[in-house]
Amino acid sequence: MRRFRLCFIGFGNVGRALARLLAAKSAELRDNYGIEWEITGVATRRMGWRASDEAIDVSALLAGTEQTQTHTGINEWLAYAKPDVVFETTSLSPENGQPAIEYLRASLQSGAHTFTANKAPIVYAYDELNQIAITQGKRFLFESTVLDSAPVFSLFRETLPAVKIRGFSGVFNSTTNIILETMEAGRSFAEGVKSAQELGVAETDPSHDVDGWDSVMKVCAIARVVLKTPLLPIHVRREGIRGLDHRVLQAARAEGKPFKLFARATVNADGSVTASVRPEQIATTDPLGNVRGTSLAIHFELDTIPGLTIVSHRPNLQSTAYGLLADFINAVSPTDQQSGKY
Ligand SMILES: NC(=O)c1ccc[n+]([C@@H]2O[C@H](COP(=O)([O-])OP(=O)(O)OC[C@H]3O[C@@H](n4cnc5c(N)ncnc54)[C@H](OP(=O)(O)O)[C@@H]3O)[C@@H](O)[C@H]2O)c1
């Protein structure tokens, strides 16, 4: 049995869902993976840097009644909380990935396995962060950044050796799916935003989704890690969904080719990557044409497999939290071969 000290940077929707999931799966982690855990630090913009040298009560933390000592900044906080594992789930900053990159760098340098749900640090600092993790003998993983928790990065890392990727396409953003479908039903853009907010998928300010930034960041993160190409948001042709009229959307749906905010990346003959995120009409007979509502999907074209599609049907916050939990378990567990299971 190993006991891990866990710390959270960011404790909003995803961080809280992860705390609940850890609590729900405690017995399974202990019995099947030999993992015991306790939370020793939580930091958010409003809470500040809270840490304890004893386990923080999870129910009190979730209820907002927990009172632990506040520290002045991340280094003092890390020194006091002494995490074995840090989960980083702060808000997306598409322009430069900060301050999340600084948080991840400090966490890895302190010797903690570090996992994030935040795409921007992958886009702007993957090489550096990964190198620190390797130097420290720790893992830096981020499976929940793209399709909530459906395997994308681990698929290529662990399962598909020596494959050449010719390109990928996908429907990466559920807020825009819901807005477009609401407008196809004859209602307004604002009503679509409201529906997405009621479902808990859109933020109060949905611009990152609506203007395509969220999807662009996902394209760049996949390109960086899976295609090994340092694609930046400025390199991606981007067009959001604000220019679409409900009559155009209704006609496209009637034609059997509804609009989606569609992401594409193609590997060119010289190895460079051309990428776009823009509204495109996708036939309902296409593997991605029926990705509706909160569902998300990616389709890869590979030299050895002409088409490989991964669809995450109606993922929710627990799915995103599960991506982080899976990263944690995978990072600290011996492989089946090492543990003699096969
Ligand atoms: N929600 C999803 O379904 C989903 C899915 C995949 C990936 N993600 C990614 O996961 C991350 C978290 O999403 P969320 O939905 O949990 O967001 P959220 O509910 O807005 O929570 C964000 C958390 O980050 C904290 N925070 C923001 N800026 C900070 C800073 N400078 N220093 C310290 N803490 C800071 C916030 O603190 P305060 O509350 O005190 O302001 C809050 O606790 C984002 O990067 C998002 O893109 C989300």
The ligand as an SDF file (V2000), in Angstrom:
LIG
                    3D

 48 52  0  0  0  0  0  0  0  0999 V2000
  -15.3230   21.9870  -17.5180 N   0  0  0  0  0  0  0  0  0  0  0  0
  -15.0180   21.0160  -18.3810 C   0  0  0  0  0  0  0  0  0  0  0  0
  -15.8740   20.2100  -18.7720 O   0  0  0  0  0  0  0  0  0  0  0  0
  -13.6010   20.8610  -18.8740 C   0  0  0  0  0  0  0  0  0  0  0  0
  -13.2840   19.7920  -19.7280 C   0  0  0  0  0  0  0  0  0  0  0  0
  -11.9520   19.5990  -20.1440 C   0  0  0  0  0  0  0  0  0  0  0  0
  -10.9930   20.5180  -19.7350 C   0  0  0  0  0  0  0  0  0  0  0  0
  -11.3390   21.5770  -18.9480 N   0  0  0  0  0  0  0  0  0  0  0  0
  -10.2860   22.5160  -18.5320 C   0  0  0  0  0  0  0  0  0  0  0  0
  -10.1120   22.3650  -17.1290 O   0  0  0  0  0  0  0  0  0  0  0  0
   -9.7660   23.6060  -16.5380 C   0  0  0  0  0  0  0  0  0  0  0  0
  -10.7510   23.9140  -15.3910 C   0  0  0  0  0  0  0  0  0  0  0  0
  -12.0720   23.9910  -15.9000 O   0  0  0  0  0  0  0  0  0  0  0  0
  -13.3010   24.2460  -14.8790 P   0  0  0  0  0  0  0  0  0  0  0  0
  -14.5350   24.0130  -15.6500 O   0  0  0  0  0  0  0  0  0  0  0  0
  -13.0600   23.5160  -13.6040 O   0  0  0  0  0  0  0  0  0  0  0  0
  -13.1140   25.8260  -14.6220 O   0  0  0  0  0  0  0  0  0  0  0  0
  -13.6700   26.6450  -13.3750 P   0  0  0  0  0  0  0  0  0  0  0  0
  -14.8560   25.9990  -12.7790 O   0  0  0  0  0  0  0  0  0  0  0  0
  -13.7760   28.0660  -13.8500 O   0  0  0  0  0  0  0  0  0  0  0  0
  -12.4780   26.5530  -12.2960 O   0  0  0  0  0  0  0  0  0  0  0  0
  -11.2370   27.1560  -12.5080 C   0  0  0  0  0  0  0  0  0  0  0  0
  -10.4820   27.1230  -11.1960 C   0  0  0  0  0  0  0  0  0  0  0  0
   -9.2110   27.7130  -11.4220 O   0  0  0  0  0  0  0  0  0  0  0  0
   -8.9790   28.7000  -10.4140 C   0  0  0  0  0  0  0  0  0  0  0  0
   -8.0910   29.7170  -10.9620 N   0  0  0  0  0  0  0  0  0  0  0  0
   -8.2720   30.4650  -12.0650 C   0  0  0  0  0  0  0  0  0  0  0  0
   -7.2050   31.2670  -12.2500 N   0  0  0  0  0  0  0  0  0  0  0  0
   -6.3430   30.9970  -11.2420 C   0  0  0  0  0  0  0  0  0  0  0  0
   -5.0760   31.5020  -10.8740 C   0  0  0  0  0  0  0  0  0  0  0  0
   -4.4880   32.4550  -11.5750 N   0  0  0  0  0  0  0  0  0  0  0  0
   -4.4600   30.9690   -9.7740 N   0  0  0  0  0  0  0  0  0  0  0  0
   -5.0660   30.0070   -9.0350 C   0  0  0  0  0  0  0  0  0  0  0  0
   -6.2840   29.5000   -9.3330 N   0  0  0  0  0  0  0  0  0  0  0  0
   -6.9060   29.9980  -10.4120 C   0  0  0  0  0  0  0  0  0  0  0  0
  -10.3490   29.2440  -10.0750 C   0  0  0  0  0  0  0  0  0  0  0  0
  -10.3000   29.8640   -8.8290 O   0  0  0  0  0  0  0  0  0  0  0  0
  -11.5210   30.7830   -8.2890 P   0  0  0  0  0  0  0  0  0  0  0  0
  -12.7520   29.9390   -8.3650 O   0  0  0  0  0  0  0  0  0  0  0  0
  -11.1090   31.1020   -6.9050 O   0  0  0  0  0  0  0  0  0  0  0  0
  -11.5810   31.9510   -9.2160 O   0  0  0  0  0  0  0  0  0  0  0  0
  -11.1510   27.9430  -10.0770 C   0  0  0  0  0  0  0  0  0  0  0  0
  -10.9830   27.2730   -8.8570 O   0  0  0  0  0  0  0  0  0  0  0  0
   -9.7520   24.6530  -17.6590 C   0  0  0  0  0  0  0  0  0  0  0  0
   -8.4390   24.8300  -18.1310 O   0  0  0  0  0  0  0  0  0  0  0  0
  -10.6280   23.9920  -18.7180 C   0  0  0  0  0  0  0  0  0  0  0  0
  -10.2890   24.4360  -20.0420 O   0  0  0  0  0  0  0  0  0  0  0  0
  -12.6070   21.7570  -18.5000 C   0  0  0  0  0  0  0  0  0  0  0  0
  1  2  1  0
  2  3  2  0
  2  4  1  0
  4  5  1  0
  4 48  2  0
  5  6  2  0
  6  7  1  0
  7  8  2  0
  8  9  1  0
  8 48  1  0
  9 10  1  0
  9 46  1  0
 10 11  1  0
 11 12  1  0
 11 44  1  0
 12 13  1  0
 13 14  1  0
 14 15  2  0
 14 16  1  0
 14 17  1  0
 17 18  1  0
 18 19  2  0
 18 20  1  0
 18 21  1  0
 21 22  1  0
 22 23  1  0
 23 24  1  0
 23 42  1  0
 24 25  1  0
 25 26  1  0
 25 36  1  0
 26 27  1  0
 26 35  1  0
 27 28  2  0
 28 29  1  0
 29 30  1  0
 29 35  2  0
 30 31  1  0
 30 32  2  0
 32 33  1  0
 33 34  2  0
 34 35  1  0
 36 37  1  0
 36 42  1  0
 37 38  1  0
 38 39  2  0
 38 40  1  0
 38 41  1  0
 42 43  1  0
 44 45  1  0
 44 46  1  0
 46 47  1  0
M  CHG  2   8   1  16  -1
M  END
$$$$
